[in-house]
Amino acid sequence: MVNKLTTLAEALEDIDDNAGIMIGGFGGSGAPIELIHALIDRFRATGHPRNLTVINNNAGNGSVGIAAMIWAGMVGKIICSFPRSSNADAFNTAYRSGDITLDLVPQGTLAERIRAGGAGIPAFYTPTSAGTELANGKPTAVFDGKTYVQERSLKADFALVKAHQGDSAGNLTYRMAARNFAPLMAMAAKTTIVQVGNLLPVGAIDPQAVVTPGLFVDRIVAVPDPQQEEFLVREGAVY
């Protein structure tokens, strides 16, 4: 059995310029703050990676996590469903200055595009966005008298994921809302990197409780006391 345990720096060392990165989120429950900040550390030390395409539910909050990546100038494009959160100054500033582009996707469609990417489904039809600007340029079809819009699946070079429990083989469980996007992203990326709050021996997790099997995980980093994004934002933290 392959031991996938590594360090924060080693886990991220092959993320290149122009890479597509899925980052788990849905608030602090799923935001892998330590992985994100370690990637920012590498950018500040080497100038790389830059011009990243980030896929997340939102465009970051305050001056930590994804927002700190945007402030640092690492992100060229963001694909998300909720770019205008209560403290999205980093995205707002970069978007207005033309330094970042946005692909706005309805939240359910975003989740399904990622799920489809992991399942090997190239495209699907959904009624969401039919008749709106978000459907412009996309094929449509009528099923049972209702218009549906064709959406393409999403894949990425890397996924950065936060899990509640995991073992060295990469079997994972999640806590509450973290289960929204993280399991889908783990399946849709070429390389999945996970920070785990509780690292357990192989066999300690009930197989029936495993949400993401180790098959989909490439690297594991133990982060026993992870920071919560919402607490950092509330405290005015700047990374």
Secondary structure, DSSP 8 states (H G I E B T S, - for coil): ----B--HHHHHTT--TT-EEEE--SGGGT--HHHHHHHHHHHHHHS-S-SEEEE-SBS--TBSHHHHHHHHT-EEEEEESB---TT-HHHHHHHHTTS-EEEE--HHHHHHHHHHHHHT--EEEESTTTTSGGGTTS-EEEETTEEEEEEE---EEEEEEEEEEEETT--EE--GGGGTTHHHHHHHEEEEEEEEEEEE-TT-S-GGG-SB-GGG--EEEE-SS---HHHHHHTT-B-
